Amino acid sequence: MFEGFLADALNRALGEYCVGIDSEKIRVSAWQGDVELRNVQLKKTALDALRAPIALDAGYIGSLRLKVPWTNLGEEAVVVEIDRVFLLASRVTLAEAERNAADAGLSTLERTRRKVDERTKKLEEAELDWLRTSMGKMTKQMQEEAERKDSWMWKTFHTVLGNLQVKVTNVHFRYEDTLTTPNNPFACGLTIEKMSAVTVDDSGQPTFTTGGALEGIHKHMALENFSWYLDSSERFSAWKTHADWEPPNVDDESQWWSLFGDGLSTEMSAKTRQYMCHPVTVELMYHRKGRKEETEAGEPRQFCDLRFENTRMTMTRRQYHNVMRLLEVFNQYRLRLPHANFRPICDIRTSPAMWWTYAKLEIC
């Protein structure tokens, strides 16, 4: 039961964004309890949902592993491990972005039709079940058995989701732009050495909970060595050197790491990066009370505790100008989309000619 649901969910999620996903292998691996994919290439259309004038030049996932303890489902945690998520994107002209959006609209329409067909089928099945029940074709014993089955399934499903463990390592997203400010090309990106989310108890120790695990949530999330950079002027060095540039072969792990691995080690140097947010480790403790837990009047039911190390946030005048100009281009593109119903990304009213030449913020 769960194997088929898991396989279908993975096929839908991965097949839309990844190249060469074998549905049958995923189904067999899901039944065995350990799904592992290596050297996965992302489709060029993976960023179309952003509805922005950018194109994906290279996308790569080194490994994706899903551990499902079928024999102890509901008693042991399901673990998702992802390693080496690399993305390289670049600006395209507004005319080219509009053509891509028009082409993507056809596939979007087809996906919408499929979803409508699936929902129609589910509604028809639900109506048939209701008719059988109302006409007395389902005995009381069968009804009780179905209710017990659904109750167990949903309890197990909630327990699995409530105790899901996610671990992502070595993430590097990079965006290169030579069009927005032609006289000052720049590249911005973020790097994360490790990201995790696990279920914990009241003292913050990893645990496994049952009985309303999805209703009352205790989660510990961490970002290790998270940074955001914007390289411009002499610091900018384009990875996509020409229009016919091709990414490394999807099976050549060393080439992908040599390209994206800079800045992902624990020993990061500001000499090669122009950081806006210097590397920092951030921890978040999140607690949501269940409906059955007692709460006094005025007491919140959700709590967040954010903790982070000393860090520095810096912004030069040139970086500010690049960011504001890029946001203006994104807003302009969204307003030009046919039948667009988007709010602006931000309300840009501040002139790029700011009074400061260098800003620095230290957070302790």
One Martini backbone bead per residue (centre of mass of N, CA, C, O) as a GRO file, in nm:
protein
  364
    1MET     BB    1   0.064   0.059  -0.027
    2PHE     BB    2   0.304   0.258   0.043
    3GLU     BB    3   0.487   0.190  -0.196
    4GLY     BB    4   0.307   0.304  -0.422
    5PHE     BB    5   0.280   0.590  -0.312
    6LEU     BB    6   0.585   0.655  -0.308
    7ALA     BB    7   0.650   0.604  -0.606
    8ASP     BB    8   0.450   0.811  -0.724
    9ALA     BB    9   0.564   1.060  -0.577
   10LEU     BB   10   0.852   1.044  -0.694
   11ASN     BB   11   0.779   1.053  -0.993
   12ARG     BB   12   0.641   1.332  -0.983
   13ALA     BB   13   0.874   1.498  -0.851
   14LEU     BB   14   1.123   1.405  -1.037
   15GLY     BB   15   1.016   1.396  -1.337
   16GLU     BB   16   0.983   1.718  -1.365
   17TYR     BB   17   1.316   1.782  -1.294
   18CYS     BB   18   1.441   1.515  -1.406
   19VAL     BB   19   1.671   1.313  -1.575
   20GLY     BB   20   1.623   0.978  -1.626
   21ILE     BB   21   1.374   0.849  -1.481
   22ASP     BB   22   1.304   0.531  -1.340
   23SER     BB   23   1.009   0.408  -1.243
   24GLU     BB   24   1.065   0.104  -1.190
   25LYS     BB   25   1.311   0.137  -1.003
   26ILE     BB   26   1.166   0.298  -0.787
   27ARG     BB   27   0.955   0.083  -0.716
   28VAL     BB   28   1.155  -0.137  -0.629
   29SER     BB   29   1.312   0.031  -0.418
   30ALA     BB   30   1.068   0.097  -0.239
   31TRP     BB   31   1.006  -0.199  -0.166
   32GLN     BB   32   1.299  -0.244  -0.032
   33GLY     BB   33   1.360   0.057   0.132
   34ASP     BB   34   1.596   0.182  -0.081
   35VAL     BB   35   1.644   0.489  -0.225
   36GLU     BB   36   1.887   0.547  -0.500
   37LEU     BB   37   2.040   0.836  -0.644
   38ARG     BB   38   2.281   0.918  -0.906
   39ASN     BB   39   2.364   1.158  -1.097
   40VAL     BB   40   2.155   1.407  -1.134
   41GLN     BB   41   1.977   1.577  -1.382
   42LEU     BB   42   1.850   1.879  -1.457
   43LYS     BB   43   1.620   2.052  -1.600
   44LYS     BB   44   1.576   2.341  -1.784
   45THR     BB   45   1.268   2.370  -1.645
   46ALA     BB   46   1.306   2.394  -1.323
   47LEU     BB   47   1.263   2.738  -1.318
   48ASP     BB   48   0.976   2.817  -1.437
   49ALA     BB   49   0.809   2.870  -1.169
   50LEU     BB   50   0.937   3.163  -1.115
   51ARG     BB   51   0.884   3.369  -1.336
   52ALA     BB   52   1.177   3.442  -1.471
   53PRO     BB   53   1.466   3.591  -1.639
   54ILE     BB   54   1.578   3.277  -1.631
   55ALA     BB   55   1.837   3.021  -1.671
   56LEU     BB   56   1.932   2.688  -1.681
   57ASP     BB   57   2.265   2.563  -1.713
   58ALA     BB   58   2.299   2.395  -1.432
   59GLY     BB   59   2.209   2.064  -1.290
   60TYR     BB   60   2.279   1.889  -0.968
   61ILE     BB   61   2.271   1.554  -0.813
   62GLY     BB   62   2.463   1.337  -0.652
   63SER     BB   63   2.256   1.240  -0.409
   64LEU     BB   64   1.963   1.022  -0.336
   65ARG     BB   65   1.824   0.917  -0.019
   66LEU     BB   66   1.580   0.661   0.088
   67LYS     BB   67   1.473   0.556   0.412
   68VAL     BB   68   1.259   0.261   0.466
   69PRO     BB   69   1.108   0.096   0.745
   70TRP     BB   70   0.882  -0.138   0.682
   71THR     BB   71   0.895  -0.327   0.942
   72ASN     BB   72   0.897  -0.026   1.125
   73LEU     BB   73   0.653   0.132   1.060
   74GLY     BB   74   0.605   0.380   1.312
   75GLU     BB   75   0.907   0.329   1.478
   76GLU     BB   76   1.077   0.454   1.247
   77ALA     BB   77   1.259   0.666   1.068
   78VAL     BB   78   1.251   0.862   0.791
   79VAL     BB   79   1.519   0.910   0.551
   80VAL     BB   80   1.666   1.206   0.400
   81GLU     BB   81   1.939   1.215   0.156
   82ILE     BB   82   2.136   1.497   0.038
   83ASP     BB   83   2.397   1.547  -0.214
   84ARG     BB   84   2.486   1.780  -0.405
   85VAL     BB   85   2.350   2.090  -0.483
   86PHE     BB   86   2.358   2.222  -0.816
   87LEU     BB   87   2.335   2.568  -0.944
   88LEU     BB   88   2.315   2.735  -1.273
   89ALA     BB   89   2.239   3.073  -1.354
   90SER     BB   90   2.090   3.312  -1.594
   91ARG     BB   91   2.037   3.569  -1.790
   92VAL     BB   92   1.771   3.693  -1.990
   93THR     BB   93   1.588   3.822  -2.203
   94LEU     BB   94   1.267   3.928  -2.217
   95ALA     BB   95   1.197   3.798  -2.490
   96GLU     BB   96   1.298   3.513  -2.423
   97ALA     BB   97   1.124   3.472  -2.168
   98GLU     BB   98   0.847   3.495  -2.316
   99ARG     BB   99   0.886   3.252  -2.501
  100ASN     BB  100   0.923   3.043  -2.275
  101ALA     BB  101   0.649   3.096  -2.141
  102ALA     BB  102   0.476   3.014  -2.384
  103ASP     BB  103   0.583   2.722  -2.405
  104ALA     BB  104   0.515   2.643  -2.106
  105GLY     BB  105   0.204   2.680  -2.124
  106LEU     BB  106   0.140   2.412  -2.264
  107SER     BB  107   0.238   2.222  -2.038
  108THR     BB  108   0.061   2.347  -1.819
  109LEU     BB  109  -0.210   2.276  -1.951
  110GLU     BB  110  -0.167   1.971  -1.950
  111ARG     BB  111  -0.136   1.938  -1.643
  112THR     BB  112  -0.413   2.051  -1.573
  113ARG     BB  113  -0.581   1.839  -1.719
  114ARG     BB  114  -0.480   1.597  -1.557
  115LYS     BB  115  -0.577   1.695  -1.281
  116VAL     BB  116  -0.876   1.709  -1.357
  117ASP     BB  117  -0.908   1.409  -1.427
  118GLU     BB  118  -0.829   1.300  -1.148
  119ARG     BB  119  -1.049   1.447  -0.986
  120THR     BB  120  -1.290   1.332  -1.137
  121LYS     BB  121  -1.235   1.038  -1.065
  122LYS     BB  122  -1.252   1.073  -0.757
  123LEU     BB  123  -1.541   1.181  -0.749
  124GLU     BB  124  -1.676   0.932  -0.874
  125GLU     BB  125  -1.585   0.733  -0.656
  126ALA     BB  126  -1.716   0.884  -0.417
  127GLU     BB  127  -2.007   0.866  -0.521
  128LEU     BB  128  -2.025   0.558  -0.525
  129ASP     BB  129  -1.975   0.515  -0.224
  130TRP     BB  130  -2.217   0.681  -0.128
  131LEU     BB  131  -2.434   0.511  -0.266
  132ARG     BB  132  -2.374   0.242  -0.130
  133THR     BB  133  -2.425   0.342   0.157
  134SER     BB  134  -2.718   0.466   0.121
  135MET     BB  135  -2.829   0.171   0.002
  136GLY     BB  136  -2.704  -0.066   0.188
  137LYS     BB  137  -2.437  -0.225   0.057
  138MET     BB  138  -2.303  -0.167   0.336
  139THR     BB  139  -2.216  -0.300   0.604
  140LYS     BB  140  -2.139  -0.254   0.929
  141GLN     BB  141  -1.881  -0.426   0.930
  142MET     BB  142  -1.744  -0.289   0.683
  143GLN     BB  143  -1.738  -0.007   0.801
  144GLU     BB  144  -1.564  -0.067   1.051
  145GLU     BB  145  -1.322  -0.177   0.891
  146ALA     BB  146  -1.266   0.081   0.727
  147GLU     BB  147  -1.222   0.271   0.970
  148ARG     BB  148  -0.984   0.118   1.094
  149LYS     BB  149  -0.801   0.136   0.846
  150ASP     BB  150  -0.791   0.443   0.818
  151SER     BB  151  -0.688   0.505   1.099
  152TRP     BB  152  -0.418   0.354   1.075
  153MET     BB  153  -0.308   0.492   0.827
  154TRP     BB  154  -0.312   0.789   0.931
  155LYS     BB  155  -0.139   0.745   1.179
  156THR     BB  156   0.109   0.642   1.028
  157PHE     BB  157   0.141   0.883   0.839
  158HIS     BB  158   0.181   1.096   1.064
  159THR     BB  159   0.426   0.962   1.197
  160VAL     BB  160   0.616   0.973   0.957
  161LEU     BB  161   0.606   1.284   0.907
  162GLY     BB  162   0.673   1.376   1.206
  163ASN     BB  163   0.970   1.192   1.178
  164LEU     BB  164   1.112   1.326   0.962
  165GLN     BB  165   1.436   1.308   0.807
  166VAL     BB  166   1.661   1.577   0.704
  167LYS     BB  167   1.956   1.571   0.476
  168VAL     BB  168   2.171   1.839   0.362
  169THR     BB  169   2.455   1.865   0.141
  170ASN     BB  170   2.614   2.068  -0.047
  171VAL     BB  171   2.516   2.381  -0.132
  172HIS     BB  172   2.495   2.551  -0.469
  173PHE     BB  173   2.390   2.871  -0.569
  174ARG     BB  174   2.412   3.031  -0.900
  175TYR     BB  175   2.418   3.375  -1.034
  176GLU     BB  176   2.446   3.519  -1.359
  177ASP     BB  177   2.517   3.873  -1.472
  178THR     BB  178   2.538   4.070  -1.798
  179LEU     BB  179   2.260   4.262  -1.838
  180THR     BB  180   2.161   4.453  -1.614
  181THR     BB  181   2.484   4.547  -1.575
  182PRO     BB  182   2.706   4.573  -1.821
  183ASN     BB  183   2.941   4.742  -1.660
  184ASN     BB  184   2.856   4.529  -1.403
  185PRO     BB  185   2.909   4.232  -1.357
  186PHE     BB  186   2.751   3.951  -1.179
  187ALA     BB  187   2.750   3.728  -0.881
  188CYS     BB  188   2.517   3.520  -0.708
  189GLY     BB  189   2.497   3.335  -0.388
  190LEU     BB  190   2.459   3.017  -0.215
  191THR     BB  191   2.577   2.842   0.083
  192ILE     BB  192   2.565   2.494   0.214
  193GLU     BB  193   2.694   2.247   0.405
  194LYS     BB  194   2.442   2.205   0.617
  195MET     BB  195   2.111   2.042   0.642
  196SER     BB  196   1.859   2.003   0.906
  197ALA     BB  197   1.575   1.781   1.019
  198VAL     BB  198   1.445   1.704   1.346
  199THR     BB  199   1.314   1.522   1.601
  200VAL     BB  200   1.230   1.636   1.933
  201ASP     BB  201   1.238   1.704   2.251
  202ASP     BB  202   1.220   1.917   2.519
  203SER     BB  203   1.557   1.905   2.532
  204GLY     BB  204   1.662   1.856   2.214
  205GLN     BB  205   1.646   1.553   2.158
  206PRO     BB  206   1.644   1.298   1.971
  207THR     BB  207   1.334   1.146   1.846
  208PHE     BB  208   1.033   0.932   1.880
  209THR     BB  209   0.697   0.983   1.784
  210THR     BB  210   0.360   0.921   1.895
  211GLY     BB  211   0.069   1.040   1.863
  212GLY     BB  212   0.049   1.323   1.699
  213ALA     BB  213   0.319   1.408   1.536
  214LEU     BB  214   0.177   1.626   1.333
  215GLU     BB  215   0.044   1.814   1.548
  216GLY     BB  216   0.282   1.789   1.756
  217ILE     BB  217   0.577   1.983   1.717
  218HIS     BB  218   0.935   1.888   1.723
  219LYS     BB  219   1.198   2.094   1.589
  220HIS     BB  220   1.531   2.068   1.442
  221MET     BB  221   1.709   2.329   1.277
  222ALA     BB  222   1.999   2.346   1.046
  223LEU     BB  223   2.268   2.577   0.951
  224GLU     BB  224   2.580   2.522   0.798
  225ASN     BB  225   2.752   2.748   0.656
  226PHE     BB  226   2.596   3.007   0.578
  227SER     BB  227   2.583   3.193   0.259
  228TRP     BB  228   2.614   3.526   0.093
  229TYR     BB  229   2.692   3.635  -0.237
  230LEU     BB  230   2.855   3.922  -0.430
  231ASP     BB  231   3.015   3.936  -0.734
  232SER     BB  232   3.219   4.208  -0.847
  233SER     BB  233   3.411   4.316  -1.071
  234GLU     BB  234   3.709   4.176  -0.985
  235ARG     BB  235   3.546   3.922  -0.856
  236PHE     BB  236   3.441   3.853  -1.131
  237SER     BB  237   3.384   3.509  -1.266
  238ALA     BB  238   3.285   3.340  -1.524
  239TRP     BB  239   3.155   3.024  -1.600
  240LYS     BB  240   2.994   3.131  -1.843
  241THR     BB  241   3.190   3.216  -2.117
  242HIS     BB  242   2.965   3.117  -2.330
  243ALA     BB  243   2.690   3.030  -2.520
  244ASP     BB  244   2.816   2.715  -2.562
  245TRP     BB  245   2.813   2.628  -2.285
  246GLU     BB  246   2.894   2.332  -2.093
  247PRO     BB  247   2.846   2.110  -1.873
  248PRO     BB  248   2.933   1.865  -1.709
  249ASN     BB  249   2.931   1.553  -1.677
  250VAL     BB  250   2.714   1.375  -1.482
  251ASP     BB  251   2.952   1.147  -1.403
  252ASP     BB  252   3.151   1.391  -1.317
  253GLU     BB  253   3.215   1.464  -1.000
  254SER     BB  254   3.485   1.629  -0.995
  255GLN     BB  255   3.390   1.864  -1.181
  256TRP     BB  256   3.156   1.966  -1.007
  257TRP     BB  257   3.329   2.022  -0.754
  258SER     BB  258   3.536   2.221  -0.883
  259LEU     BB  259   3.307   2.433  -0.943
  260PHE     BB  260   3.117   2.426  -0.654
  261GLY     BB  261   3.316   2.380  -0.396
  262ASP     BB  262   3.363   2.666  -0.353
  263GLY     BB  263   3.287   2.737  -0.008
  264LEU     BB  264   3.214   2.437   0.138
  265SER     BB  265   3.416   2.448   0.333
  266THR     BB  266   3.518   2.525   0.655
  267GLU     BB  267   3.747   2.692   0.501
  268MET     BB  268   3.675   3.013   0.460
  269SER     BB  269   3.732   3.277   0.214
  270ALA     BB  270   3.717   3.627   0.138
  271LYS     BB  271   3.911   3.635  -0.116
  272THR     BB  272   3.688   3.475  -0.320
  273ARG     BB  273   3.462   3.646  -0.169
  274GLN     BB  274   3.167   3.866  -0.166
  275TYR     BB  275   3.018   3.912   0.115
  276MET     BB  276   2.699   3.967   0.275
  277CYS     BB  277   2.693   3.678   0.420
  278HIS     BB  278   2.862   3.535   0.637
  279PRO     BB  279   2.951   3.260   0.767
  280VAL     BB  280   2.687   3.064   0.929
  281THR     BB  281   2.524   2.926   1.218
  282VAL     BB  282   2.189   2.792   1.230
  283GLU     BB  283   1.922   2.767   1.476
  284LEU     BB  284   1.597   2.590   1.503
  285MET     BB  285   1.325   2.596   1.731
  286TYR     BB  286   1.021   2.404   1.697
  287HIS     BB  287   0.683   2.455   1.842
  288ARG     BB  288   0.371   2.268   1.833
  289LYS     BB  289   0.075   2.246   1.958
  290GLY     BB  290  -0.171   2.053   2.032
  291ARG     BB  291  -0.512   2.034   2.066
  292LYS     BB  292  -0.488   1.872   2.355
  293GLU     BB  293  -0.327   2.091   2.464
  294GLU     BB  294  -0.282   2.306   2.708
  295THR     BB  295  -0.401   2.656   2.707
  296GLU     BB  296  -0.368   2.960   2.793
  297ALA     BB  297  -0.463   3.265   2.794
  298GLY     BB  298  -0.256   3.407   2.544
  299GLU     BB  299  -0.107   3.154   2.465
  300PRO     BB  300   0.096   3.024   2.257
  301ARG     BB  301   0.122   2.745   2.008
  302GLN     BB  302   0.390   2.880   1.895
  303PHE     BB  303   0.751   2.819   1.873
  304CYS     BB  304   1.060   3.017   1.838
  305ASP     BB  305   1.421   2.940   1.829
  306LEU     BB  306   1.687   3.154   1.751
  307ARG     BB  307   2.024   3.054   1.658
  308PHE     BB  308   2.349   3.229   1.639
  309GLU     BB  309   2.632   3.325   1.539
  310ASN     BB  310   2.867   3.519   1.471
  311THR     BB  311   2.819   3.787   1.232
  312ARG     BB  312   2.836   3.926   0.894
  313MET     BB  313   2.702   4.221   0.728
  314THR     BB  314   2.748   4.330   0.391
  315MET     BB  315   2.741   4.649   0.185
  316THR     BB  316   2.783   4.785  -0.105
  317ARG     BB  317   2.704   5.005  -0.342
  318ARG     BB  318   2.727   4.806  -0.579
  319GLN     BB  319   2.548   4.582  -0.462
  320TYR     BB  320   2.294   4.749  -0.430
  321HIS     BB  321   2.258   4.821  -0.726
  322ASN     BB  322   2.230   4.530  -0.833
  323VAL     BB  323   1.982   4.443  -0.669
  324MET     BB  324   1.780   4.668  -0.751
  325ARG     BB  325   1.795   4.623  -1.058
  326LEU     BB  326   1.700   4.328  -1.055
  327LEU     BB  327   1.419   4.380  -0.929
  328GLU     BB  328   1.317   4.558  -1.156
  329VAL     BB  329   1.328   4.342  -1.379
  330PHE     BB  330   1.135   4.139  -1.248
  331ASN     BB  331   0.890   4.325  -1.231
  332GLN     BB  332   0.871   4.388  -1.534
  333TYR     BB  333   0.825   4.097  -1.629
  334ARG     BB  334   0.565   4.030  -1.467
  335LEU     BB  335   0.392   4.263  -1.597
  336ARG     BB  336   0.426   4.137  -1.904
  337LEU     BB  337   0.261   3.911  -1.852
  338PRO     BB  338   0.010   3.727  -1.946
  339HIS     BB  339  -0.227   3.737  -1.712
  340ALA     BB  340  -0.104   3.869  -1.474
  341ASN     BB  341  -0.099   3.791  -1.096
  342PHE     BB  342   0.128   3.991  -0.963
  343ARG     BB  343   0.327   4.091  -0.726
  344PRO     BB  344   0.565   4.263  -0.634
  345ILE     BB  345   0.853   4.191  -0.484
  346CYS     BB  346   0.898   4.509  -0.450
  347ASP     BB  347   0.914   4.841  -0.326
  348ILE     BB  348   1.074   5.065  -0.540
  349ARG     BB  349   1.205   5.392  -0.409
  350THR     BB  350   1.500   5.380  -0.389
  351SER     BB  351   1.781   5.519  -0.467
  352PRO     BB  352   2.089   5.408  -0.579
  353ALA     BB  353   2.192   5.692  -0.475
  354MET     BB  354   2.349   5.661  -0.207
  355TRP     BB  355   2.510   5.793   0.080
  356TRP     BB  356   2.664   5.539   0.092
  357THR     BB  357   2.960   5.316   0.044
  358TYR     BB  358   2.949   5.151   0.329
  359ALA     BB  359   2.819   4.861   0.490
  360LYS     BB  360   2.793   4.741   0.840
  361LEU     BB  361   2.696   4.428   1.012
  362GLU     BB  362   2.693   4.311   1.346
  363ILE     BB  363   2.613   3.989   1.483
  364CYS     BB  364   2.573   3.851   1.833
   0.00000   0.00000   0.00000
